[in-house]
Amino acid sequence: MSKSDLITPTIDQRVADNAGRDIPLSSSWIRSCRYDDDTQALTVNMTSNTYDLTGVPPDVFLDFIDAPSAGTYFNDNLKGKY
């Protein structure tokens, strides 16, 4: 194992790797999301509608896509706050 294998990606690296593409989420009502790191805009595609959220910090975006329940995270941390 090389030293580079032991390096954990930074928040900036993880955001860059995931920004600008549809990210499927494991949820019964949230299909996917897309994040624009330049504008901090998060689009959340649901089964019946789409939410366009603005001012979402990169760490919040990463917490959302890493959450065990995307729906719970959305309701508790995103909806009505961005």
GUPAZA-345736 format. One record per residue: y, z, x of N, C-alpha, C in turn; residue in three letters; residue number from 0. Coordinates in pm, whole numbers, plus 50000, padded with zeros to 5 digits. Example, Ala and Ser with C-alpha at 12.3 -4.5 7.8 and 13.67 -1.06 7.14 Angstrom:
2
nv,nw,nu,cav,caw,cau,cv,cw,cu,type,seq
49431,50780,51319,49550,50780,51230,49670,50780,51320,ALA,0
49775,50708,51285,49894,50714,51367,50003,50787,51290,SER,1
% end
This chain:
82
nv,nw,nu,cav,caw,cau,cv,cw,cu,type,seq
49883,50000,50085,50000,50000,50000,50123,50000,50089,MET,0
50214,49909,50062,50335,49900,50143,50441,49996,50089,SER,1
50542,50018,50170,50651,50105,50131,50720,50052,50006,LYS,2
50733,49918,49993,50801,49860,49877,50724,49885,49748,SER,3
50592,49907,49757,50512,49937,49638,50544,50076,49582,ASP,4
50600,50161,49665,50629,50297,49625,50769,50314,49568,LEU,5
50851,50212,49575,50989,50221,49529,50994,50203,49377,ILE,6
51055,50300,49311,51074,50291,49167,51198,50206,49140,THR,7
51187,50111,49048,51305,50028,49018,51421,50112,48968,PRO,8
51542,50073,49004,51661,50142,48956,51688,50100,48812,THR,9
51778,50173,48747,51817,50136,48611,51871,49994,48610,ILE,10
51956,49961,48707,52013,49826,48712,51904,49719,48726,ASP,11
51803,49746,48808,51694,49649,48825,51614,49634,48697,GLN,12
51585,49745,48631,51507,49739,48507,51584,49668,48397,ARG,13
51714,49694,48388,51797,49626,48287,51799,49476,48317,VAL,14
51822,49440,48442,51826,49298,48479,51694,49229,48448,ALA,15
51583,49297,48469,51451,49239,48442,51428,49217,48292,ASP,16
51492,49297,48208,51467,49290,48064,51580,49229,47982,ASN,17
51697,49214,48040,51812,49164,47965,51798,49014,47938,ALA,18
51855,48974,47825,51863,48832,47792,51734,48770,47740,GLY,19
51637,48851,47707,51512,48796,47652,51467,48884,47536,ARG,20
51391,48823,47446,51335,48900,47335,51224,48990,47387,ASP,21
51235,49117,47354,51136,49215,47396,51063,49262,47270,ILE,22
50935,49228,47257,50860,49275,47141,50841,49426,47147,PRO,23
50854,49490,47032,50837,49635,47024,50721,49668,46933,LEU,24
50650,49772,46969,50536,49815,46890,50587,49904,46777,SER,25
50611,49841,46662,50666,49912,46548,50626,49839,46422,SER,26
50614,49912,46313,50579,49848,46187,50698,49778,46123,SER,27
50821,49813,46162,50937,49750,46101,51040,49696,46200,TRP,28
51025,49723,46327,51113,49662,46428,51030,49560,46504,ILE,29
51071,49435,46498,50995,49329,46562,51024,49318,46711,ARG,30
51154,49312,46744,51193,49290,46884,51338,49331,46904,SER,31
51379,49327,47029,51520,49350,47060,51560,49260,47176,CYS,32
51689,49244,47191,51745,49167,47302,51871,49240,47348,ARG,33
51888,49252,47479,52001,49325,47536,52082,49234,47626,TYR,34
52214,49239,47612,52305,49167,47700,52373,49270,47788,ASP,35
52335,49273,47915,52389,49377,48004,52535,49357,48038,ASP,36
52587,49236,48025,52729,49212,48054,52819,49274,47946,ASP,37
52776,49265,47821,52858,49316,47711,52804,49445,47651,THR,38
52690,49490,47696,52622,49608,47644,52595,49595,47495,GLN,39
52557,49473,47455,52523,49446,47315,52371,49446,47299,ALA,40
52324,49515,47197,52182,49523,47168,52159,49466,47028,LEU,41
52073,49366,47020,52033,49309,46892,51893,49358,46861,THR,42
51877,49419,46745,51749,49473,46703,51702,49392,46581,VAL,43
51591,49321,46599,51536,49237,46492,51430,49316,46416,ASN,44
51456,49332,46287,51364,49407,46202,51293,49311,46108,MET,45
51202,49364,46031,51127,49278,45940,51216,49219,45831,THR,46
51323,49289,45793,51407,49239,45684,51551,49210,45722,SER,47
51597,49254,45838,51735,49227,45878,51751,49243,46029,ASN,48
51872,49221,46075,51905,49231,46217,52026,49322,46234,THR,49
52019,49411,46331,52131,49496,46366,52189,49448,46497,TYR,50
52321,49432,46502,52392,49400,46625,52473,49523,46665,ASP,51
52430,49587,46772,52493,49710,46818,52576,49681,46943,LEU,52
52692,49744,46954,52777,49721,47070,52801,49852,47144,THR,53
52830,49839,47272,52860,49955,47354,52738,50040,47387,GLY,54
52620,49979,47387,52497,50052,47415,52479,50061,47567,VAL,55
52484,50181,47624,52468,50194,47768,52328,50150,47814,PRO,56
52318,50103,47937,52188,50057,47989,52077,50160,47979,PRO,57
52108,50286,48006,52002,50388,48001,51951,50410,47859,ASP,58
52038,50395,47761,51997,50408,47621,51907,50291,47582,VAL,59
51943,50171,47626,51858,50054,47602,51719,50075,47661,PHE,60
51711,50122,47784,51581,50145,47847,51502,50254,47776,LEU,61
51570,50360,47733,51502,50465,47657,51444,50408,47527,ASP,62
51518,50318,47463,51472,50256,47339,51344,50175,47362,PHE,63
51344,50088,47462,51226,50004,47482,51107,50083,47538,ILE,64
51134,50201,47595,51027,50285,47648,50979,50391,47548,ASP,65
51049,50404,47438,51019,50511,47342,50879,50494,47282,ALA,66
50808,50605,47261,50677,50596,47197,50686,50543,47054,PRO,67
50799,50567,46987,50822,50515,46853,50960,50452,46848,SER,68
50964,50318,46846,51092,50246,46842,51169,50281,46715,ALA,69
51099,50294,46604,51166,50325,46478,51232,50462,46479,GLY,70
51162,50560,46529,51219,50695,46537,51337,50696,46633,THR,71
51323,50630,46747,51433,50627,46844,51554,50558,46782,TYR,72
51531,50446,46713,51641,50373,46650,51715,50463,46552,PHE,73
51641,50528,46463,51704,50614,46362,51776,50734,46423,ASN,74
51717,50794,46524,51773,50916,46583,51885,50890,46683,ASP,75
51882,50776,46752,51973,50757,46864,52063,50633,46859,ASN,76
52033,50539,46773,52111,50415,46772,52185,50391,46641,LEU,77
52115,50399,46531,52172,50367,46400,52293,50456,46370,LYS,78
52404,50391,46342,52527,50465,46309,52603,50518,46427,GLY,79
52551,50497,46548,52618,50548,46668,52677,50436,46754,LYS,80
52626,50315,46738,52675,50200,46816,52702,50085,46723,TYR,81
% end
